[in-house]
Amino acid sequence: MIKSELVQRIAAANPHLYHRDVERIVNVIFDEIVDALSRGDRVELRGFGAFTVKHRAARQGRNPRTGSTVSVAEKFVPFFKTGKELRDRLNHKETGKTQH
């Protein structure tokens, strides 16, 4: 699902809200998550999961096309860990059904 599909589904489920307001709400939520991660904070959405930032140290990598060694700079990457409720719903543990 892409962001525009998310906005459409939320707008369809809430006909009393204008589409532009739903889009603004979704953008504000995503912006807040990005801002928190850029500060090094952890973002937890209960039942869904947690976003954190992991540090990747500088290292020597390899160009797969030429095989030559290249330096890869240190960087920070977002990391997502699913919550128990999301994992259980994906695996249909509450109903005993198998996934399609």
C-alpha positions in Angstrom: 0.0 0.0 0.0 1.3 3.4 -0.8 0.5 6.6 1.0 -2.2 7.8 -1.4 -4.0 4.5 -1.0 -3.8 4.8 2.8 -5.3 8.3 2.5 -8.1 7.1 0.3 -9.0 4.2 2.6 -9.1 6.5 5.7 -11.2 9.1 3.8 -13.6 6.3 2.6 -14.0 5.0 6.2 -14.5 8.5 7.5 -16.9 10.3 5.0 -17.4 13.2 7.5 -13.7 14.2 6.9 -12.5 16.1 3.8 -10.0 14.2 1.7 -7.5 17.1 2.0 -7.8 17.0 5.8 -7.1 13.2 5.9 -4.1 13.8 3.7 -2.8 16.5 6.0 -3.3 14.3 9.1 -1.4 11.4 7.5 1.4 13.8 6.4 1.7 15.3 9.9 1.9 11.8 11.5 4.6 10.7 9.1 6.5 14.0 9.6 6.4 13.5 13.4 7.8 10.0 13.1 10.6 11.2 10.8 11.4 14.1 13.2 11.5 11.8 16.2 13.8 9.4 14.4 16.1 12.2 13.3 16.4 13.2 16.9 17.4 9.7 17.8 14.1 8.9 19.6 12.2 5.7 19.4 8.6 5.7 18.0 6.3 3.0 19.3 2.8 2.4 18.0 1.2 0.0 20.4 0.0 -3.2 18.7 1.8 -2.2 15.5 5.5 -1.9 16.1 8.4 0.3 16.9 10.7 2.4 14.8 14.2 3.0 15.8 17.4 4.2 14.2 20.5 2.0 14.0 24.0 3.1 13.4 26.0 1.5 10.6 29.8 2.0 11.0 32.0 3.0 8.0 33.3 0.0 6.2 35.0 -1.3 3.1 32.5 -2.6 0.5 32.8 -4.0 -3.0 31.5 -2.7 -6.2 29.5 -5.7 -7.5 30.0 -4.7 -11.2 33.8 -4.3 -11.1 34.8 -6.1 -7.9 36.9 -3.1 -6.8 36.9 -2.0 -3.1 35.0 1.1 -2.2 34.6 3.0 1.1 31.1 3.1 2.5 30.6 6.0 4.9 28.9 5.6 8.3 25.2 6.1 8.3 22.1 5.9 10.3 19.3 3.6 9.0 15.6 3.3 10.1 14.7 -0.1 11.7 11.2 -1.4 12.3 10.3 -4.2 14.7 6.7 -5.5 14.5 4.6 -5.6 17.6 3.1 -8.8 19.0 -0.4 -8.0 18.0 0.6 -7.3 14.4 2.5 -10.5 14.1 -0.4 -12.5 15.6 -2.9 -10.9 13.2 -0.6 -11.6 10.2 -0.3 -15.2 11.3 -4.0 -15.5 12.2 -3.2 -16.8 15.7 -6.5 -15.5 17.2 -8.7 -17.4 14.8 -6.5 -20.4 14.0 -6.7 -19.7 10.2 -3.8 -20.1 7.9 -2.5 -17.3 5.7 -3.4 -17.4 2.0 
